[in-house]
Amino acid sequence: MKKFLLILLSIILFNSYSHAGSKWGKGELKLDSFVVDKFIEYVKGGHSQTPYLFAVSKDGWGYNYYYCSAGAQCQGGAEQILEECQRYSKDVECFLFARKRTIKWKNGINPGKGKVSKISSKSSAEEIRAKLTELGFLGTTNLSSTSSDSTSKSSTTKKKIETKKTVKKYELKGDRALALSWEGYDELIAGTLKFDEKNYKGNINLSLPNNDGTCEGNYILQNNGKGTWNLSCSNNMGGAGTLKWKKDGAVTGAGRDFNDKKIKFTVSKKS
């Protein structure tokens, strides 16, 4: 009986390990310049946040990332970040690109571990771009010169430009009241959301009930008024999720914390 249990446990652990391994990216990948900018932002961290996971769509145009509270030991989140990344990328499959500041995506150049794959938090934007180029993630993808390929590339480029024009419609700046419900807290949590849409991002600040501490975070706006948010708290808690920006300026968001508890919030409309 003991031998059977040991065999069964080994099978379960092997299957779990294999499934987790399938989340990491492999093969040729060229990152879009906008994704590179966001990866640099991720590597730099800030506001008591450290990089945790960075996901990329296999076409190199979509991304999503999670921060972790400084000093916290974050675990899990791989399934959620990949689901969100694929949704933002219009169902283009996503894989994990980096864990913390180590690029794990294997492409025949990058080993996915060791000093060669790790980026220092002190690296400048130029040094990070140079590292991505060195590891084969920047540069022109080898495409055949057939007319069909040229047409496809031209069409994709045009679509990308149109998407960015859509995002620019959301240019807001100022403070708004925020109401947040966090599973485990009986009362609603009040805070503020600071907007600065010229850079397609903003900041979140709020205090937790029962003197549990304060939280800081940020959001990044995607096309069509959709985006992502993450939150890091002084009590080593935090969370991440998605948001939707409405035309009247109101915002709704949802996600989960590091213990998989639900978080929902709303932001007031334009005054």
C-alpha positions in Angstrom: 0.0 0.0 0.0 2.8 2.4 0.9 4.6 1.6 -2.4 1.4 2.4 -4.3 1.0 5.7 -2.5 4.6 6.7 -3.3 4.1 5.8 -7.0 0.8 7.8 -7.1 2.4 10.8 -5.4 5.3 10.7 -7.9 2.9 10.7 -10.8 1.0 13.7 -9.4 4.2 15.7 -8.8 5.5 14.8 -12.3 2.3 15.9 -14.0 2.2 19.1 -11.9 5.8 19.9 -12.8 5.2 19.2 -16.5 2.2 21.4 -16.6 4.0 24.2 -14.9 6.9 23.9 -17.3 4.6 24.3 -20.3 3.8 27.9 -19.2 7.3 29.1 -20.0 7.9 30.4 -23.5 10.2 28.6 -26.0 11.3 29.4 -29.6 11.7 32.5 -31.8 10.3 35.7 -30.3 10.7 39.3 -31.3 9.2 41.9 -28.9 7.3 44.9 -30.1 8.9 48.2 -29.1 5.9 49.1 -26.8 6.2 45.7 -25.0 10.0 46.4 -24.6 9.1 49.7 -22.9 6.8 47.9 -20.5 9.4 45.2 -19.8 11.8 48.0 -18.9 9.2 49.5 -16.6 8.6 46.1 -15.0 12.4 45.5 -14.4 12.7 48.8 -12.7 9.9 48.2 -10.2 9.3 50.9 -7.7 6.9 52.1 -4.9 8.0 49.2 -2.6 7.3 46.8 -5.5 9.6 44.2 -7.0 9.1 42.3 -10.3 7.4 39.0 -10.0 6.1 37.7 -13.4 6.1 39.0 -16.9 4.1 37.3 -19.7 4.2 37.9 -23.5 2.0 36.8 -26.4 3.8 34.5 -28.9 3.6 37.2 -31.6 5.5 39.6 -29.3 2.8 42.3 -29.3 0.9 41.5 -26.1 2.0 41.5 -22.4 1.0 41.4 -18.8 3.0 41.6 -15.6 2.7 41.3 -11.8 4.6 43.0 -9.1 5.2 41.6 -5.6 5.4 43.6 -2.3 9.0 44.2 -1.4 10.2 41.5 1.0 7.2 39.3 0.4 7.5 35.7 -0.9 4.9 35.7 -3.7 3.8 32.4 -5.2 1.3 31.2 -7.9 -0.4 33.5 -10.3 0.9 31.9 -13.5 -2.5 30.7 -14.7 -4.2 34.1 -14.1 -1.5 36.2 -15.7 -1.5 34.0 -18.8 -5.3 34.1 -19.1 -5.3 37.9 -18.7 -2.5 38.3 -21.2 -4.3 36.2 -23.8 -7.5 38.2 -23.3 -5.7 41.5 -23.8 -3.9 40.1 -26.9 -7.2 39.2 -28.5 -6.8 35.4 -27.9 -3.1 35.2 -29.1 -1.6 32.6 -26.9 0.7 33.9 -24.1 3.6 32.3 -22.2 5.7 33.4 -19.2 8.7 35.5 -20.4 10.4 36.3 -17.1 10.4 35.5 -13.4 11.6 38.4 -11.2 14.5 39.8 -13.3 15.5 36.6 -15.0 14.4 36.1 -18.6 13.2 32.5 -18.8 12.1 32.3 -22.4 14.4 29.9 -24.3 15.1 30.7 -27.9 18.3 28.9 -28.7 20.4 31.9 -27.5 19.0 32.5 -24.0 19.6 29.6 -21.6 16.9 30.8 -19.3 19.0 30.8 -16.2 22.2 32.2 -14.7 24.0 35.5 -15.0 23.5 35.8 -18.7 19.7 35.7 -18.4 19.5 38.1 -15.4 19.0 41.8 -15.6 20.1 44.2 -12.9 17.6 46.6 -11.4 20.3 49.3 -11.9 20.5 48.7 -15.6 19.6 51.7 -17.8 16.9 51.5 -20.4 19.6 51.3 -23.1 21.4 48.5 -21.3 18.2 46.5 -21.0 17.5 46.9 -24.7 21.1 45.8 -25.4 20.6 42.7 -23.3 17.3 41.9 -25.1 19.1 42.3 -28.4 22.0 40.1 -27.2 19.6 37.4 -26.2 17.7 37.5 -29.5 14.5 39.2 -28.5 15.0 42.4 -30.4 15.6 42.8 -34.2 13.9 42.1 -37.4 12.1 38.7 -37.6 13.1 36.7 -40.6 10.2 36.7 -43.0 10.0 35.5 -46.6 9.7 38.2 -49.2 6.5 36.9 -50.8 3.8 39.4 -51.6 1.4 37.7 -49.2 3.8 38.1 -46.3 4.4 41.7 -47.2 0.7 42.4 -47.3 0.1 40.7 -44.0 2.9 42.7 -42.3 1.6 46.0 -43.7 -1.9 45.2 -42.5 -0.7 44.3 -39.0 1.3 47.5 -38.7 -1.7 49.6 -39.8 -3.9 47.8 -37.2 -1.3 48.6 -34.4 -1.2 52.3 -35.3 -5.0 52.5 -35.3 -5.1 50.8 -31.8 -2.8 53.4 -30.4 -5.0 56.2 -31.7 -7.9 54.7 -29.9 -6.0 54.6 -26.6 -5.1 58.3 -27.0 -8.8 59.2 -26.6 -8.4 58.5 -22.9 -6.5 61.6 -21.7 -7.4 62.3 -18.1 -5.6 63.8 -15.2 -6.6 64.4 -11.6 -7.9 62.5 -8.5 -11.1 60.4 -8.1 -12.7 58.7 -5.2 -12.3 54.9 -5.1 -14.4 52.3 -3.3 -13.0 48.8 -3.0 -14.3 45.6 -1.6 -11.8 43.0 -0.5 -12.9 39.5 0.5 -12.1 39.1 4.2 -13.0 42.7 5.1 -16.6 43.4 6.1 -16.5 47.1 5.3 -15.9 49.0 2.1 -12.4 50.4 1.7 -12.1 54.0 0.5 -9.2 55.5 -1.4 -8.1 57.6 -4.3 -7.1 56.9 -7.9 -4.6 59.4 -9.4 -4.8 59.8 -13.2 -2.1 60.8 -15.7 -3.3 59.4 -19.0 -0.7 61.0 -21.2 1.5 58.0 -20.2 -1.4 55.5 -20.2 -1.0 54.8 -16.5 -2.0 56.1 -13.1 -1.5 55.4 -9.4 -3.7 54.0 -6.6 -3.4 54.9 -2.9 -5.6 53.7 -0.1 -5.6 52.8 3.6 -6.9 49.4 4.9 -9.4 49.1 7.7 -8.4 48.0 11.3 -5.0 49.8 10.9 -3.9 46.9 8.6 -1.6 49.3 6.7 -1.6 51.2 3.4 -1.6 50.1 -0.2 0.0 51.6 -3.3 -0.4 50.4 -6.8 -0.7 51.4 -10.5 -2.7 50.6 -13.6 -1.9 50.5 -17.2 -4.5 51.2 -19.9 -4.9 49.0 -22.9 -6.8 49.5 -26.1 -10.6 50.0 -26.0 -10.6 51.3 -22.5 -9.4 48.0 -20.9 -6.3 47.5 -18.8 -4.6 45.9 -15.9 -3.9 46.9 -12.3 -1.7 45.8 -9.4 -1.6 46.7 -5.7 1.1 46.3 -3.1 0.4 46.8 0.6 2.6 47.4 3.7 1.2 44.3 5.4 2.8 42.1 2.6 -0.5 41.6 0.9 -1.4 42.8 -2.6 -3.3 41.8 -5.7 -3.8 42.2 -9.4 -6.5 42.1 -12.0 -8.3 43.8 -14.9 -10.2 47.1 -15.2 -12.6 48.7 -17.7 -12.6 52.4 -18.4 -16.0 53.8 -19.4 -16.5 56.9 -21.7 -17.9 59.0 -18.8 -14.7 58.4 -16.8 -16.0 55.8 -14.4 -13.9 52.7 -13.8 -14.7 49.2 -12.7 -12.1 46.6 -11.8 -11.8 43.0 -10.5 -9.1 40.6 -9.5 -7.6 38.5 -6.7 -5.1 38.9 -4.0 -2.0 36.7 -3.3 -4.3 34.3 -1.3 -6.8 34.1 -4.2 -9.4 36.2 -2.4 -11.6 38.4 -4.6 -11.1 42.1 -5.0 -13.5 44.5 -6.7 -13.5 48.3 -7.0 -15.3 51.2 -8.6 -14.1 54.7 -9.3 -16.4 57.7 -9.5 -17.4 59.4 -12.8 -16.1 62.7 -14.1 -17.4 65.6 -12.0 
